[in-house]
Amino acid sequence: MTIWIRNFNFLILLLFSVCYLYQIVFVFIRLFSKRKHYDADKLHKFAVVISARNEGTVIGELLDSIHRQNYPSNLIDIYVVADNCTDDTARVAREHRAIVYERFDHIQVGKGYALNYLFSKIDTKVGLEAYDGYMVFDADNVLDENYVAEMNKVFGSGYSVVTSYRNSKNYGSNWISAGYALWFLRESKYLNGARMQCGTSCAISGTGFLVSNEIIRENNGWKHHLLTEDIEFSTDSIIQGRIIGYCEDAILYDEQPIRFKESWNQRLRWAKGFYQVLGNYGGRLMRGMATKHSFQCYDMMMTLAPATLLTMVTLVINGVFGTAGLLLGHLSWVEMTIEAIIGNLVGIYISLFFFGLVTTITEWKQIHCSGRKKILYMFSFPIFIFTYVPIAIAALFKKVTWVPIRHTVVKSVQEIRG
């Protein structure tokens, strides 16, 4: 039996290594290759679209940051859908010079439905073709003053979808907000950044992205309505062979949860949404891998694959081996399984710490909190990721609906940077 235990854990380690080794390669690609820079072919006209639910506290700062852009104001129109709001979101948005539509629909709930409603209003008002592209933000975001100008450069280079660099308004609040923020920094720098340099497709991540009017018109608005509409859109685009671009110089700041209950609910929705996308699109991703030898299909499959769930299954199976050894009096089985469980956890912690360490070092100036906290949260980052394991399990069995996250951090870019 000890041979079975050893072989089982070796195969699991080999499986993880084979599946995710490319992400370590991505790190070295970013560290040692020169990043390409883009120049604007022309100044495109954009519409900013924002879905907001009870965001009267924070939406004004986002709108002000858009008005402060180093880009001609006549080429940026701002649209807000106040979605099922019970506060003054609509009034605040209008006071900050946005075109506002109010939506009340308690059946079709979620950002995807709200965006589709907003696109239908834009189409009726001026026609979807009135804009070259649409920038999508969440109400808690604020933008660097060069955000639109930098996105325009990459968009003009032929990318019909462009995502941006995602930073945090409240990195230093606690280990939870830092866990989110460090993950998004790593995703921006060492996943999307490396993908961009390799010429493969990036993936959008919730907020801060640009979509061409051709795609919106082709889709007749926004057609993606699963719990993670961003990942669904990315997956659908990749299956169609579309290359999503990335603009590292377009910097966006958003607010991360600081309470574990809110974090649990948000990540439970994300986990359930990933399962939905995998169930709906997994077969087509596999066909893309098999028939087209598509790396971007493989990359997206690894993004969707429930690695946290496999980790828990591995720990449970080792626990079964150990319990059987204890009941049957085979202490060598128990020792072997304890050693395997500890080894697995330590190995995962070290790999996550590596990503957190590299990201913290290279993005040190972009992380806006004290040096002590930057160092401390490198060590808590793997623990934050470990909390995904019970969330991934709960998402398998629990019915999950969209629940809004409360946002309260009101800061300008200058205040964030200190």
Beta strands, then each sheet from edge to edge (+ up, - down):
strand 1: 46-52
strand 2: 76-83
strand 3: 99-103
strand 4: 133-138
strand 5: 142-143
strand 6: 161-168
strand 7: 209-212
strand 8: 244-254
sheet 1: 3+ 2+ 1+ 4+ 7- 6+ 8+ 5-
end
